[in-house]
Amino acid sequence: MYAAWSRHMHVGNGPRTSLPAGTVCDILWTIARTEDRLEHIRVQLGPGYLDLVLLHSTKTPDEALRAAQRLCARAYATAPCLSDWKSRSMQILDIMDPRDPPPH
């Protein structure tokens, strides 16, 4: 399992809408596909930005990053309340998969 962190910035000309974290989660779960292998979503909102941590049960970090990029692109394209937001940074976080503990 790999976690993709991303920061999204409001880039629209109009007034920024205030999005509850739960709404962002609901949108992402709604548009997620089986091939995204999405396991968990964490949203943190700030003034003019939102941070996402998306956990994907993929085999490689690159697959998780691509899945996160696809998911965010679909969110921007399909959810009107996210159409004025764009990803500014995305990277894989180094976390240990609890299903695969290190050897003792």
Biopython code that builds the backbone (N, CA, C, O; Angstrom):
import numpy as np
from Bio.PDB.StructureBuilder import StructureBuilder

atoms = [
    (1, "MET", "N", (0.848, -1.167, 0.000)),
    (1, "MET", "CA", (0.000, 0.000, 0.000)),
    (1, "MET", "C", (0.894, 1.231, 0.000)),
    (1, "MET", "O", (1.912, 1.283, 0.691)),
    (2, "TYR", "N", (0.493, 2.213, -0.786)),
    (2, "TYR", "CA", (1.270, 3.445, -0.900)),
    (2, "TYR", "C", (0.352, 4.650, -0.735)),
    (2, "TYR", "O", (-0.806, 4.622, -1.149)),
    (3, "ALA", "N", (0.877, 5.692, -0.133)),
    (3, "ALA", "CA", (0.121, 6.918, 0.096)),
    (3, "ALA", "C", (0.648, 8.011, -0.821)),
    (3, "ALA", "O", (1.848, 8.282, -0.867)),
    (4, "ALA", "N", (-0.268, 8.630, -1.545)),
    (4, "ALA", "CA", (0.067, 9.768, -2.403)),
    (4, "ALA", "C", (-0.450, 11.036, -1.725)),
    (4, "ALA", "O", (-1.643, 11.156, -1.443)),
    (5, "TRP", "N", (0.451, 11.971, -1.469)),
    (5, "TRP", "CA", (0.087, 13.269, -0.908)),
    (5, "TRP", "C", (0.030, 14.278, -2.038)),
    (5, "TRP", "O", (0.870, 14.266, -2.938)),
    (6, "SER", "N", (-0.967, 15.155, -1.986)),
    (6, "SER", "CA", (-1.036, 16.207, -3.005)),
    (6, "SER", "C", (-1.628, 17.471, -2.405)),
    (6, "SER", "O", (-2.501, 17.421, -1.540)),
    (7, "ARG", "N", (-1.135, 18.603, -2.883)),
    (7, "ARG", "CA", (-1.671, 19.911, -2.499)),
    (7, "ARG", "C", (-2.382, 20.476, -3.725)),
    (7, "ARG", "O", (-1.857, 20.456, -4.838)),
    (8, "HIS", "N", (-3.583, 20.976, -3.487)),
    (8, "HIS", "CA", (-4.419, 21.535, -4.539)),
    (8, "HIS", "C", (-4.718, 22.985, -4.186)),
    (8, "HIS", "O", (-5.045, 23.307, -3.044)),
    (9, "MET", "N", (-4.599, 23.850, -5.181)),
    (9, "MET", "CA", (-4.791, 25.281, -4.977)),
    (9, "MET", "C", (-5.996, 25.753, -5.779)),
    (9, "MET", "O", (-6.273, 25.251, -6.869)),
    (10, "HIS", "N", (-6.701, 26.720, -5.224)),
    (10, "HIS", "CA", (-7.803, 27.337, -5.940)),
    (10, "HIS", "C", (-7.215, 28.263, -7.002)),
    (10, "HIS", "O", (-6.403, 29.132, -6.685)),
    (11, "VAL", "N", (-7.621, 28.081, -8.263)),
    (11, "VAL", "CA", (-7.049, 28.871, -9.354)),
    (11, "VAL", "C", (-8.102, 29.654, -10.126)),
    (11, "VAL", "O", (-7.783, 30.318, -11.112)),
    (12, "GLY", "N", (-9.344, 29.582, -9.688)),
    (12, "GLY", "CA", (-10.419, 30.273, -10.403)),
    (12, "GLY", "C", (-10.402, 31.764, -10.167)),
    (12, "GLY", "O", (-9.809, 32.246, -9.201)),
    (13, "ASN", "N", (-11.057, 32.495, -11.057)),
    (13, "ASN", "CA", (-11.160, 33.942, -10.931)),
    (13, "ASN", "C", (-12.275, 34.353, -9.984)),
    (13, "ASN", "O", (-12.222, 35.427, -9.384)),
    (14, "GLY", "N", (-13.279, 33.505, -9.848)),
    (14, "GLY", "CA", (-14.413, 33.828, -8.996)),
    (14, "GLY", "C", (-14.088, 33.579, -7.533)),
    (14, "GLY", "O", (-12.984, 33.156, -7.192)),
    (15, "PRO", "N", (-15.054, 33.845, -6.681)),
    (15, "PRO", "CA", (-14.827, 33.619, -5.254)),
    (15, "PRO", "C", (-14.632, 32.135, -4.960)),
    (15, "PRO", "O", (-15.289, 31.276, -5.548)),
    (16, "ARG", "N", (-13.745, 31.866, -4.068)),
    (16, "ARG", "CA", (-13.436, 30.494, -3.678)),
    (16, "ARG", "C", (-14.601, 29.948, -2.857)),
    (16, "ARG", "O", (-15.076, 30.603, -1.929)),
    (17, "THR", "N", (-15.051, 28.763, -3.199)),
    (17, "THR", "CA", (-16.116, 28.144, -2.417)),
    (17, "THR", "C", (-15.493, 27.418, -1.235)),
    (17, "THR", "O", (-14.393, 26.875, -1.332)),
    (18, "SER", "N", (-16.199, 27.416, -0.142)),
    (18, "SER", "CA", (-15.744, 26.711, 1.042)),
    (18, "SER", "C", (-16.251, 25.277, 0.961)),
    (18, "SER", "O", (-17.458, 25.039, 0.976)),
    (19, "LEU", "N", (-15.340, 24.336, 0.875)),
    (19, "LEU", "CA", (-15.707, 22.934, 0.752)),
    (19, "LEU", "C", (-15.443, 22.202, 2.062)),
    (19, "LEU", "O", (-14.310, 22.207, 2.542)),
    (20, "PRO", "N", (-16.444, 21.582, 2.645)),
    (20, "PRO", "CA", (-16.172, 20.743, 3.815)),
    (20, "PRO", "C", (-15.328, 19.531, 3.399)),
    (20, "PRO", "O", (-15.481, 19.004, 2.297)),
    (21, "ALA", "N", (-14.452, 19.108, 4.285)),
    (21, "ALA", "CA", (-13.591, 17.951, 4.000)),
    (21, "ALA", "C", (-14.424, 16.731, 3.636)),
    (21, "ALA", "O", (-14.044, 15.958, 2.756)),
    (22, "GLY", "N", (-15.558, 16.554, 4.309)),
    (22, "GLY", "CA", (-16.418, 15.404, 4.024)),
    (22, "GLY", "C", (-16.965, 15.416, 2.612)),
    (22, "GLY", "O", (-17.140, 14.363, 1.998)),
    (23, "THR", "N", (-17.236, 16.612, 2.091)),
    (23, "THR", "CA", (-17.722, 16.727, 0.716)),
    (23, "THR", "C", (-16.652, 16.291, -0.276)),
    (23, "THR", "O", (-16.944, 15.577, -1.235)),
    (24, "VAL", "N", (-15.418, 16.718, -0.048)),
    (24, "VAL", "CA", (-14.315, 16.317, -0.925)),
    (24, "VAL", "C", (-14.149, 14.800, -0.876)),
    (24, "VAL", "O", (-13.995, 14.160, -1.916)),
    (25, "CYS", "N", (-14.179, 14.225, 0.318)),
    (25, "CYS", "CA", (-14.078, 12.760, 0.456)),
    (25, "CYS", "C", (-15.191, 12.064, -0.309)),
    (25, "CYS", "O", (-14.947, 11.107, -1.044)),
    (26, "ASP", "N", (-16.417, 12.548, -0.131)),
    (26, "ASP", "CA", (-17.557, 11.931, -0.811)),
    (26, "ASP", "C", (-17.398, 11.974, -2.326)),
    (26, "ASP", "O", (-17.695, 10.997, -3.013)),
    (27, "ILE", "N", (-16.934, 13.097, -2.841)),
    (27, "ILE", "CA", (-16.731, 13.217, -4.290)),
    (27, "ILE", "C", (-15.701, 12.192, -4.759)),
    (27, "ILE", "O", (-15.925, 11.482, -5.738)),
    (28, "LEU", "N", (-14.575, 12.120, -4.058)),
    (28, "LEU", "CA", (-13.515, 11.200, -4.473)),
    (28, "LEU", "C", (-13.977, 9.746, -4.394)),
    (28, "LEU", "O", (-13.686, 8.962, -5.297)),
    (29, "TRP", "N", (-14.690, 9.374, -3.335)),
    (29, "TRP", "CA", (-15.191, 7.992, -3.239)),
    (29, "TRP", "C", (-16.190, 7.703, -4.353)),
    (29, "TRP", "O", (-16.224, 6.595, -4.888)),
    (30, "THR", "N", (-17.003, 8.698, -4.702)),
    (30, "THR", "CA", (-18.018, 8.503, -5.733)),
    (30, "THR", "C", (-17.401, 8.264, -7.101)),
    (30, "THR", "O", (-17.901, 7.442, -7.868)),
    (31, "ILE", "N", (-16.335, 8.961, -7.414)),
    (31, "ILE", "CA", (-15.740, 8.821, -8.754)),
    (31, "ILE", "C", (-14.619, 7.792, -8.807)),
    (31, "ILE", "O", (-14.112, 7.492, -9.887)),
    (32, "ALA", "N", (-14.225, 7.246, -7.664)),
    (32, "ALA", "CA", (-13.162, 6.232, -7.652)),
    (32, "ALA", "C", (-13.619, 4.988, -8.408)),
    (32, "ALA", "O", (-14.786, 4.598, -8.360)),
    (33, "ARG", "N", (-12.682, 4.393, -9.092)),
    (33, "ARG", "CA", (-12.934, 3.164, -9.847)),
    (33, "ARG", "C", (-12.136, 2.023, -9.222)),
    (33, "ARG", "O", (-11.176, 2.250, -8.484)),
    (34, "THR", "N", (-12.538, 0.824, -9.521)),
    (34, "THR", "CA", (-11.854, -0.352, -8.983)),
    (34, "THR", "C", (-10.365, -0.308, -9.289)),
    (34, "THR", "O", (-9.546, -0.646, -8.435)),
    (35, "GLU", "N", (-10.012, 0.103, -10.487)),
    (35, "GLU", "CA", (-8.597, 0.115, -10.882)),
    (35, "GLU", "C", (-7.775, 1.161, -10.127)),
    (35, "GLU", "O", (-6.546, 1.103, -10.150)),
    (36, "ASP", "N", (-8.427, 2.112, -9.460)),
    (36, "ASP", "CA", (-7.700, 3.077, -8.620)),
    (36, "ASP", "C", (-7.170, 2.422, -7.353)),
    (36, "ASP", "O", (-6.216, 2.916, -6.751)),
    (37, "ARG", "N", (-7.774, 1.323, -6.946)),
    (37, "ARG", "CA", (-7.359, 0.577, -5.746)),
    (37, "ARG", "C", (-7.269, 1.505, -4.531)),
    (37, "ARG", "O", (-6.347, 1.409, -3.721)),
    (38, "LEU", "N", (-8.244, 2.399, -4.428)),
    (38, "LEU", "CA", (-8.292, 3.376, -3.352)),
    (38, "LEU", "C", (-8.746, 2.710, -2.057)),
    (38, "LEU", "O", (-9.743, 1.989, -2.038)),
    (39, "GLU", "N", (-8.009, 2.955, -0.975)),
    (39, "GLU", "CA", (-8.307, 2.353, 0.320)),
    (39, "GLU", "C", (-8.717, 3.387, 1.372)),
    (39, "GLU", "O", (-9.528, 3.086, 2.248)),
    (40, "HIS", "N", (-8.173, 4.587, 1.296)),
    (40, "HIS", "CA", (-8.416, 5.582, 2.340)),
    (40, "HIS", "C", (-8.170, 6.980, 1.777)),
    (40, "HIS", "O", (-7.329, 7.178, 0.899)),
    (41, "ILE", "N", (-8.929, 7.945, 2.308)),
    (41, "ILE", "CA", (-8.776, 9.350, 1.918)),
    (41, "ILE", "C", (-8.668, 10.194, 3.172)),
    (41, "ILE", "O", (-9.416, 10.000, 4.131)),
    (42, "ARG", "N", (-7.736, 11.128, 3.160)),
    (42, "ARG", "CA", (-7.602, 12.113, 4.240)),
    (42, "ARG", "C", (-7.544, 13.484, 3.589)),
    (42, "ARG", "O", (-6.741, 13.713, 2.685)),
    (43, "VAL", "N", (-8.395, 14.397, 4.047)),
    (43, "VAL", "CA", (-8.470, 15.750, 3.492)),
    (43, "VAL", "C", (-8.187, 16.755, 4.596)),
    (43, "VAL", "O", (-8.725, 16.659, 5.699)),
    (44, "GLN", "N", (-7.330, 17.724, 4.277)),
    (44, "GLN", "CA", (-7.107, 18.851, 5.175)),
    (44, "GLN", "C", (-7.263, 20.124, 4.362)),
    (44, "GLN", "O", (-6.641, 20.282, 3.312)),
    (45, "LEU", "N", (-8.101, 21.034, 4.856)),
    (45, "LEU", "CA", (-8.379, 22.277, 4.146)),
    (45, "LEU", "C", (-7.686, 23.449, 4.813)),
    (45, "LEU", "O", (-7.573, 23.511, 6.037)),
    (46, "GLY", "N", (-7.226, 24.376, 3.990)),
    (46, "GLY", "CA", (-6.641, 25.625, 4.467)),
    (46, "GLY", "C", (-7.117, 26.755, 3.591)),
    (46, "GLY", "O", (-7.864, 26.522, 2.640)),
    (47, "PRO", "N", (-6.703, 27.982, 3.885)),
    (47, "PRO", "CA", (-7.137, 29.121, 3.067)),
    (47, "PRO", "C", (-6.558, 29.042, 1.650)),
    (47, "PRO", "O", (-5.368, 29.273, 1.438)),
    (48, "GLY", "N", (-7.402, 28.718, 0.712)),
    (48, "GLY", "CA", (-6.987, 28.654, -0.688)),
    (48, "GLY", "C", (-6.312, 27.357, -1.099)),
    (48, "GLY", "O", (-5.844, 27.248, -2.233)),
    (49, "TYR", "N", (-6.249, 26.379, -0.222)),
    (49, "TYR", "CA", (-5.638, 25.102, -0.595)),
    (49, "TYR", "C", (-6.358, 23.951, 0.086)),
    (49, "TYR", "O", (-7.056, 24.132, 1.084)),
    (50, "LEU", "N", (-6.173, 22.769, -0.473)),
    (50, "LEU", "CA", (-6.575, 21.547, 0.202)),
    (50, "LEU", "C", (-5.488, 20.518, -0.016)),
    (50, "LEU", "O", (-4.921, 20.411, -1.103)),
    (51, "ASP", "N", (-5.207, 19.766, 1.027)),
    (51, "ASP", "CA", (-4.224, 18.688, 0.971)),
    (51, "ASP", "C", (-4.962, 17.364, 1.022)),
    (51, "ASP", "O", (-5.892, 17.179, 1.807)),
    (52, "LEU", "N", (-4.530, 16.450, 0.172)),
    (52, "LEU", "CA", (-5.106, 15.112, 0.140)),
    (52, "LEU", "C", (-4.021, 14.089, 0.421)),
    (52, "LEU", "O", (-2.886, 14.228, -0.037)),
    (53, "VAL", "N", (-4.374, 13.073, 1.171)),
    (53, "VAL", "CA", (-3.559, 11.868, 1.271)),
    (53, "VAL", "C", (-4.467, 10.737, 0.823)),
    (53, "VAL", "O", (-5.510, 10.484, 1.425)),
    (54, "LEU", "N", (-4.059, 10.063, -0.238)),
    (54, "LEU", "CA", (-4.825, 8.969, -0.817)),
    (54, "LEU", "C", (-4.018, 7.691, -0.689)),
    (54, "LEU", "O", (-2.904, 7.607, -1.204)),
    (55, "LEU", "N", (-4.568, 6.694, -0.008)),
    (55, "LEU", "CA", (-3.892, 5.408, 0.130)),
    (55, "LEU", "C", (-4.412, 4.457, -0.937)),
    (55, "LEU", "O", (-5.617, 4.246, -1.073)),
    (56, "HIS", "N", (-3.483, 3.893, -1.683)),
    (56, "HIS", "CA", (-3.806, 2.971, -2.773)),
    (56, "HIS", "C", (-3.132, 1.629, -2.513)),
    (56, "HIS", "O", (-1.966, 1.578, -2.121)),
    (57, "SER", "N", (-3.859, 0.562, -2.730)),
    (57, "SER", "CA", (-3.284, -0.775, -2.555)),
    (57, "SER", "C", (-2.687, -1.245, -3.884)),
    (57, "SER", "O", (-3.127, -2.235, -4.467)),
    (58, "THR", "N", (-1.692, -0.518, -4.335)),
    (58, "THR", "CA", (-1.005, -0.840, -5.589)),
    (58, "THR", "C", (0.291, -1.578, -5.292)),
    (58, "THR", "O", (0.741, -1.628, -4.147)),
    (59, "LYS", "N", (0.884, -2.148, -6.327)),
    (59, "LYS", "CA", (2.118, -2.914, -6.157)),
    (59, "LYS", "C", (3.364, -2.042, -6.113)),
    (59, "LYS", "O", (4.381, -2.435, -5.543)),
    (60, "THR", "N", (3.286, -0.855, -6.716)),
    (60, "THR", "CA", (4.459, 0.015, -6.755)),
    (60, "THR", "C", (4.057, 1.452, -6.411)),
    (60, "THR", "O", (2.894, 1.827, -6.555)),
    (61, "PRO", "N", (5.023, 2.250, -5.957)),
    (61, "PRO", "CA", (4.731, 3.660, -5.701)),
    (61, "PRO", "C", (4.299, 4.410, -6.965)),
    (61, "PRO", "O", (3.433, 5.283, -6.909)),
    (62, "ASP", "N", (4.904, 4.066, -8.097)),
    (62, "ASP", "CA", (4.532, 4.746, -9.347)),
    (62, "ASP", "C", (3.074, 4.493, -9.720)),
    (62, "ASP", "O", (2.390, 5.392, -10.208)),
    (63, "GLU", "N", (2.597, 3.256, -9.486)),
    (63, "GLU", "CA", (1.195, 2.954, -9.768)),
    (63, "GLU", "C", (0.282, 3.783, -8.872)),
    (63, "GLU", "O", (-0.748, 4.278, -9.331)),
    (64, "ALA", "N", (0.643, 3.939, -7.608)),
    (64, "ALA", "CA", (-0.164, 4.739, -6.679)),
    (64, "ALA", "C", (-0.196, 6.198, -7.113)),
    (64, "ALA", "O", (-1.246, 6.839, -7.066)),
    (65, "LEU", "N", (0.939, 6.721, -7.532)),
    (65, "LEU", "CA", (1.002, 8.110, -7.978)),
    (65, "LEU", "C", (0.132, 8.322, -9.216)),
    (65, "LEU", "O", (-0.604, 9.306, -9.301)),
    (66, "ARG", "N", (0.215, 7.408, -10.166)),
    (66, "ARG", "CA", (-0.610, 7.522, -11.373)),
    (66, "ARG", "C", (-2.099, 7.407, -11.038)),
    (66, "ARG", "O", (-2.924, 8.125, -11.604)),
    (67, "ALA", "N", (-2.440, 6.498, -10.115)),
    (67, "ALA", "CA", (-3.842, 6.343, -9.705)),
    (67, "ALA", "C", (-4.352, 7.630, -9.053)),
    (67, "ALA", "O", (-5.474, 8.058, -9.322)),
    (68, "ALA", "N", (-3.543, 8.239, -8.208)),
    (68, "ALA", "CA", (-3.927, 9.494, -7.554)),
    (68, "ALA", "C", (-4.098, 10.610, -8.582)),
    (68, "ALA", "O", (-5.034, 11.404, -8.490)),
    (69, "GLN", "N", (-3.207, 10.667, -9.546)),
    (69, "GLN", "CA", (-3.304, 11.692, -10.590)),
    (69, "GLN", "C", (-4.581, 11.514, -11.407)),
    (69, "GLN", "O", (-5.267, 12.493, -11.705)),
    (70, "ARG", "N", (-4.904, 10.280, -11.769)),
    (70, "ARG", "CA", (-6.117, 10.012, -12.535)),
    (70, "ARG", "C", (-7.368, 10.374, -11.727)),
    (70, "ARG", "O", (-8.301, 10.984, -12.247)),
    (71, "LEU", "N", (-7.368, 9.990, -10.459)),
    (71, "LEU", "CA", (-8.519, 10.266, -9.598)),
    (71, "LEU", "C", (-8.753, 11.775, -9.457)),
    (71, "LEU", "O", (-9.886, 12.245, -9.559)),
    (72, "CYS", "N", (-7.687, 12.517, -9.227)),
    (72, "CYS", "CA", (-7.817, 13.969, -9.094)),
    (72, "CYS", "C", (-8.260, 14.605, -10.407)),
    (72, "CYS", "O", (-9.079, 15.524, -10.400)),
    (73, "ALA", "N", (-7.733, 14.132, -11.527)),
    (73, "ALA", "CA", (-8.144, 14.666, -12.832)),
    (73, "ALA", "C", (-9.635, 14.425, -13.072)),
    (73, "ALA", "O", (-10.331, 15.303, -13.583)),
    (74, "ARG", "N", (-10.129, 13.235, -12.704)),
    (74, "ARG", "CA", (-11.559, 12.961, -12.846)),
    (74, "ARG", "C", (-12.378, 13.866, -11.937)),
    (74, "ARG", "O", (-13.446, 14.336, -12.331)),
    (75, "ALA", "N", (-11.892, 14.115, -10.727)),
    (75, "ALA", "CA", (-12.616, 14.998, -9.795)),
    (75, "ALA", "C", (-12.727, 16.397, -10.371)),
    (75, "ALA", "O", (-13.802, 16.996, -10.328)),
    (76, "TYR", "N", (-11.638, 16.931, -10.910)),
    (76, "TYR", "CA", (-11.672, 18.267, -11.509)),
    (76, "TYR", "C", (-12.649, 18.320, -12.684)),
    (76, "TYR", "O", (-13.357, 19.309, -12.869)),
    (77, "ALA", "N", (-12.678, 17.245, -13.473)),
    (77, "ALA", "CA", (-13.485, 17.228, -14.693)),
    (77, "ALA", "C", (-14.970, 16.991, -14.425)),
    (77, "ALA", "O", (-15.809, 17.417, -15.218)),
    (78, "THR", "N", (-15.308, 16.321, -13.327)),
    (78, "THR", "CA", (-16.703, 15.927, -13.123)),
    (78, "THR", "C", (-17.414, 16.656, -11.989)),
    (78, "THR", "O", (-18.644, 16.723, -11.990)),
    (79, "ALA", "N", (-16.692, 17.198, -11.034)),
    (79, "ALA", "CA", (-17.326, 17.864, -9.894)),
    (79, "ALA", "C", (-17.235, 19.381, -10.074)),
    (79, "ALA", "O", (-16.144, 19.941, -9.970)),
    (80, "PRO", "N", (-18.340, 20.048, -10.338)),
    (80, "PRO", "CA", (-18.288, 21.501, -10.553)),
    (80, "PRO", "C", (-17.623, 22.267, -9.408)),
    (80, "PRO", "O", (-16.947, 23.267, -9.649)),
    (81, "CYS", "N", (-17.807, 21.813, -8.174)),
    (81, "CYS", "CA", (-17.213, 22.546, -7.046)),
    (81, "CYS", "C", (-15.701, 22.375, -6.975)),
    (81, "CYS", "O", (-15.041, 23.064, -6.197)),
    (82, "LEU", "N", (-15.140, 21.470, -7.774)),
    (82, "LEU", "CA", (-13.676, 21.301, -7.817)),
    (82, "LEU", "C", (-13.070, 21.773, -9.136)),
    (82, "LEU", "O", (-11.862, 21.646, -9.339)),
    (83, "SER", "N", (-13.880, 22.307, -10.020)),
    (83, "SER", "CA", (-13.367, 22.685, -11.344)),
    (83, "SER", "C", (-12.384, 23.849, -11.292)),
    (83, "SER", "O", (-11.598, 24.029, -12.221)),
    (84, "ASP", "N", (-12.415, 24.642, -10.221)),
    (84, "ASP", "CA", (-11.487, 25.766, -10.077)),
    (84, "ASP", "C", (-10.277, 25.419, -9.205)),
    (84, "ASP", "O", (-9.592, 26.318, -8.719)),
    (85, "TRP", "N", (-10.013, 24.152, -9.007)),
    (85, "TRP", "CA", (-8.886, 23.692, -8.195)),
    (85, "TRP", "C", (-7.928, 22.911, -9.084)),
    (85, "TRP", "O", (-8.361, 22.204, -9.994)),
    (86, "LYS", "N", (-6.643, 23.034, -8.828)),
    (86, "LYS", "CA", (-5.623, 22.323, -9.607)),
    (86, "LYS", "C", (-4.544, 21.813, -8.668)),
    (86, "LYS", "O", (-4.228, 22.441, -7.658)),
    (87, "SER", "N", (-3.990, 20.673, -9.018)),
    (87, "SER", "CA", (-2.905, 20.084, -8.237)),
    (87, "SER", "C", (-1.628, 20.873, -8.467)),
    (87, "SER", "O", (-1.266, 21.154, -9.610)),
    (88, "ARG", "N", (-0.947, 21.230, -7.394)),
    (88, "ARG", "CA", (0.306, 21.970, -7.491)),
    (88, "ARG", "C", (1.508, 21.109, -7.135)),
    (88, "ARG", "O", (2.637, 21.404, -7.527)),
    (89, "SER", "N", (1.255, 20.060, -6.400)),
    (89, "SER", "CA", (2.350, 19.192, -5.984)),
    (89, "SER", "C", (1.772, 17.829, -5.648)),
    (89, "SER", "O", (0.693, 17.737, -5.062)),
    (90, "MET", "N", (2.485, 16.770, -6.014)),
    (90, "MET", "CA", (2.054, 15.421, -5.686)),
    (90, "MET", "C", (3.292, 14.563, -5.500)),
    (90, "MET", "O", (4.229, 14.620, -6.297)),
    (91, "GLN", "N", (3.284, 13.766, -4.436)),
    (91, "GLN", "CA", (4.419, 12.875, -4.181)),
    (91, "GLN", "C", (3.954, 11.671, -3.373)),
    (91, "GLN", "O", (2.878, 11.684, -2.774)),
    (92, "ILE", "N", (4.764, 10.651, -3.367)),
    (92, "ILE", "CA", (4.496, 9.450, -2.578)),
    (92, "ILE", "C", (5.072, 9.644, -1.185)),
    (92, "ILE", "O", (6.209, 10.090, -1.030)),
    (93, "LEU", "N", (4.285, 9.308, -0.178)),
    (93, "LEU", "CA", (4.760, 9.344, 1.208)),
    (93, "LEU", "C", (5.318, 7.977, 1.571)),
    (93, "LEU", "O", (4.781, 6.947, 1.164)),
    (94, "ASP", "N", (6.371, 7.978, 2.319)),
    (94, "ASP", "CA", (7.001, 6.727, 2.731)),
    (94, "ASP", "C", (6.336, 6.246, 4.020)),
    (94, "ASP", "O", (6.658, 6.717, 5.111)),
    (95, "ILE", "N", (5.408, 5.307, 3.878)),
    (95, "ILE", "CA", (4.745, 4.738, 5.050)),
    (95, "ILE", "C", (4.885, 3.221, 5.015)),
    (95, "ILE", "O", (5.056, 2.627, 3.951)),
    (96, "MET", "N", (4.812, 2.616, 6.169)),
    (96, "MET", "CA", (4.907, 1.169, 6.223)),
    (96, "MET", "C", (3.516, 0.567, 6.049)),
    (96, "MET", "O", (2.554, 1.024, 6.665)),
    (97, "ASP", "N", (3.416, -0.449, 5.217)),
    (97, "ASP", "CA", (2.165, -1.155, 4.990)),
    (97, "ASP", "C", (1.932, -2.108, 6.155)),
    (97, "ASP", "O", (2.734, -3.017, 6.368)),
    (98, "PRO", "N", (0.848, -1.922, 6.918)),
    (98, "PRO", "CA", (0.618, -2.795, 8.067)),
    (98, "PRO", "C", (0.377, -4.247, 7.683)),
    (98, "PRO", "O", (0.480, -5.134, 8.530)),
    (99, "ARG", "N", (0.056, -4.502, 6.417)),
    (99, "ARG", "CA", (-0.149, -5.879, 5.968)),
    (99, "ARG", "C", (1.162, -6.578, 5.652)),
    (99, "ARG", "O", (1.188, -7.791, 5.444)),
    (100, "ASP", "N", (2.246, -5.823, 5.616)),
    (100, "ASP", "CA", (3.549, -6.379, 5.253)),
    (100, "ASP", "C", (4.602, -5.903, 6.264)),
    (100, "ASP", "O", (5.442, -5.068, 5.927)),
    (101, "PRO", "N", (4.566, -6.428, 7.506)),
    (101, "PRO", "CA", (5.513, -5.952, 8.517)),
    (101, "PRO", "C", (6.955, -6.324, 8.174)),
    (101, "PRO", "O", (7.200, -7.321, 7.495)),
    (102, "PRO", "N", (7.906, -5.516, 8.646)),
    (102, "PRO", "CA", (9.316, -5.831, 8.374)),
    (102, "PRO", "C", (9.732, -7.102, 9.108)),
    (102, "PRO", "O", (9.149, -7.441, 10.138)),
    (103, "PRO", "N", (10.736, -7.807, 8.585)),
    (103, "PRO", "CA", (11.207, -9.015, 9.277)),
    (103, "PRO", "C", (11.870, -8.652, 10.591)),
    (103, "PRO", "O", (12.445, -7.572, 10.730)),
    (104, "HIS", "N", (11.788, -9.559, 11.557)),
    (104, "HIS", "CA", (12.394, -9.332, 12.879)),
    (104, "HIS", "C", (13.818, -9.812, 12.914)),
    (104, "HIS", "O", (14.482, -9.701, 13.944)),
]
sb = StructureBuilder()
sb.init_structure("model")
sb.init_model(0)
sb.init_chain("A")
sb.init_seg("    ")
for serial, (resi, resn, name, xyz) in enumerate(atoms, 1):
    if name == "N":
        sb.init_residue(resn, " ", resi, " ")
    sb.init_atom(name, np.array(xyz, "f"), 0.0, 1.0, " ", f" {name:<3s}", serial, name[0])
structure = sb.get_structure()
